[in-house]
Amino acid sequence: MAVIIDGKAIAAKIRENIKAEVERLKNKHNLIPGLTVILVGEDPASQVYVRNKERACIEAGMNSTVIRMSADTTEQELLDTIARLNLDDTVHGILVQLPLPGHINEDKIINAINPEKDVDGFHPINCGMLMTGQAELEPCTPKGIIRLIEETGQSISGKNAVVIGRSNIVGKPVAIMLLQRHATVTIAHSRTQNLAEIAKNADILVVAIGKPHFIGSEYVKEGAIVIDVGTTRVGGKLCGDVKYDEVFEKAGYITPVPGGVGPMTITMLLDNTLKAAKRCL
């Protein structure tokens, strides 16, 4: 029977530390970390995410600005807004909420953000820094996943880790971060053969495939750490990629959905904004 990795409680503890550090920066250096989020269009899920980010920023004592732009905003208008924010010294973090409307090239937009203000960690320069072990602004979800694994008290070094999913946002970066902590890493994906055989060799199993309840106990090694990154809404409920009740009986540690990886993603965004602000000292 697994120990539940309580992302909500771990995130709350980290946010208290961030809040204290923000207060120290204000008092000692008259510096208030500032995050600006750009939301283009009316996507309901994106609006919820942006509201959560705004609330978390304010609770941490940071300056939070949301720029809402209509769905018919041109690519150039968005690029001009980013260029203005790049030059604004009161803005330490810039985040463009994805997905963007189809007529806007996401890569072009991400590449336009000053890498030092790229608190999502998506800019190619920050991706390259991550690859070479020099990253200061690591992508938020992978950074949160690593922290959750570390909170179990189990060492990552020397363990077999399997990451199911190869996205630029989660799969690839978390695999690199596990590798940097001396795990032996396998990346599996939709075309991987014998997936269950590969997965059940994992001491650490990170599942980020976006298929609700896809991973059952036959994929899981007895006593493994299972991190479920999936968030799919099914019948009004948020579901993970892992069959939680079934895997709970076999795993050593497991994250719930909701309340696992999700709270950590926003917490790591606050941490990155704080880091970006400290560069101004």
N, C-alpha and C positions, 0 to 999 in steps of 0.2 A: 504493500500500500504506500502510495507516494506522499511526500511532504509537499504541500502547496506552496509555490513561490508567489508570495503576495506582492504583486507589482504596485498595487495601490499604496500599501504601507511603506514599501521601500522608497517609492517616489516621494511620498510625504516627508520622509526623513531627509532625503536629499534636498528637497525644496526648502526645508527649514534652514539648511546650511547655506543654500544659495541666497535666501532672503537676508540672512545675517551678513553675508559678504557684500550684498548690494547696499545694505545699510552702512557698512564700513566704508565703501567707496564714496558714498554720498557725504558722510561726515568728514572723512580724511582728505578726499581729493575733489569734492564737489562734482563728482562724476555719476550720472545716472545712466545705466545701460538702457539703450533704446532699440526696440524691435519694430520694424515696419513690415506688415503683411499686405500683399497685394492680392485681391480677389477679383477675378475677371468672370463675369457671368453669374448665373443664379443656381448653380448646382447645389442641391439641398445638402448633400453629405459634406461638401466643401464649406458650406456656410456654418455647419455645426462644428467642424474642425477649427475654423477660424475663430468662432466664438470661444471655444475652449482654450485656444492659444492666447487670446486677448485676456481672458479671465485669469489664466495662470500667470501671465506677465504682470498684471496689476497686483495680484496677491503677493508676488515676489518683490514688489516695490519698483519695478521697471517701468519705463515709459513705453506705452503700447499705442501704435497707430495702425489703423486698418484703412487702406485705400481701396474702395469698392469701385470697379469699372464695369461698364455694361458689356454684355456678350458680343456686341458689334464693335467693340474697341479694336482699332487696327494694331497690327504688330508694331508699327512705328511709334504709335502713341504709347504703347507699353514700354518699348525700348527707351523712349524719351523720359518716361517716369523713372525708370531704373537709373538712367544716367544722372538724373537730378539727385536721387537718393544716394548714389555713389559719392557725390560731392558734399553731402550733408554730414557735418561732423557730429551732429546729435543722433544720427542713425548709425548704430553699430552692427545691427543685423538686418538683412533684407531677405524676405521669404516670399516667393511667388507660389501661391497655392495651385497645385496641380490636381486634376487635369485642366488644361487650357482649351478654349474653343478650337475647333478643328483648323481654322484658317491661320492660327498662330503656331509658329515652329517652336516647340518647347526647348529644343537644344539651343537654338539661337538666343532664347530668353535667358536660360540658365548661364550660358557663356557670357552674357552681358553684365552679370552681377560681379561686382568687385570680389575676388576670391577671399579677401580679408573680412568681407561682410556676409559671405555665403554660409549662413548658419545651418542650412540644410546639408552642407557638405557635398553638394552635387556637381560643383564646378569641376571641369577636367583637371585643373591645377590641383584642387584639393583631393580629387580621386588619385592623381599621380603621387601626391604626398602620402596618401594612405598606403598606396602600393609599396612605397619605399620606406615606410615606417616613420615618416616625418610629419604626419598630419596633426594639426592643432584643432581643426574643425572637422570632426568625424561625423558621418551621417547618423542622424538621431536614432533611428530604430535599431540598427546594428550596435551602436554604442550602448543603448539601453539593454539589449539582449546580453551583451558581455557582462554588464553590471549585474543583471539578474543571475547569471551563471555564477559569478564570483560570490554573490550573496549566499549561495548554498554552502559555502565554505569548502567546496570541492575544488581541487586544483585542475586547471585546464591542461597544464603541461603533461605531455605524454599520452593524453587520452585520444581515442578515436572519435572524431566528430564527423557527422554527416549533415550536410545542409541540403534540404530538398527545396529547390527553387534557385534560379540564377539571374534574378532581376538586378539592375544596377542600383536599386534603392535598398534592397535587403540581402539577397542571396550572395552576390559577389563580394560586397564589402564585409559581410559578417564572416565569410570564409577566410578572407585575408586577415581579419582581426583575430580569428581563432588560430590561424597559422602563426601569426606574430607572437602568440602566447604559447607556442610550441605544441599545439595539437597536431595530430595527423588528420588532414581534412580531405573529405570526398564531397564533391558537388554533384548532386543528382538532380534530374529534371524530367520533363514529360517524355523524353525519348530514352531514358535510362532503362535498360533491361534488368530484370531480376531485382526490382526496387526493394521489395520486402527483405530479400537476402542481404542486400547492402545495408539497409537501414537498421536491421537488427544486430549488426556488429557495432553500432554506435554507442559509445559511453555518453555522448552528447548528441542529441537529435534536434535540429532546428528545422521547423516545418513552415515554409512560406510559399505555398502553391496556389492559394486562393480557391481551393475546392473543399467545401464544408464537409466535415466528418469523413475525410478520405483515409486518414491514418488510423488503423485499428491496432489491437495488441500484437497482431502477427508481424508488425513492422518494428516492434520495440523490444530491446534487450532488457532483461530483468535488472532493475535498479538504475536504469538510464536517467539522465537529465533530459526532459522533453520540454522544448520551448515552442509554443504554438503562436505563430505570428498571424494566422488567418483571422480575418474579420469579414464575414459574409452575412448579410441580413437574410434570414430565412423565416418567413411567416412573422415578421416584425421583431424577431429575436436575433441577437448577434451570435453567430456561430464561428467556432474555430475550425481549423483543418483537421484537428485530432478528435477522435471519438473519446471524449474526456472521461466518461464514467468507466469505460472499458480499459483505457490505458492507465487510468489512476491506480488500478489494482496491480499493475505490473511495474510501473516506473518507480524510480527512487525519488524524483522531484518532478513537478509539473507546473506549468503556468495555466491559470484559468483564462477563459474568454467569456465576458470581459474581465478586466481587473488584473491582467498579466502584463503583456508587452505594451499595451496602449498607453497607460499612465506614464510609462518610462519614456516614451517617444517625446512627449511634450516637455517632460522634465529635462531631457538631454538638449532640447531646443533652448531652454532657459540657460542651461549650463554653457552651451556654445555662445549664446548672446553675451553672457557674463565674460567669457574668455575673449571674445571679440572686443568688448569694451575695455578690458584690461590692456589691450595692445596700445591704447591711447595714453597710457601712463608714462 
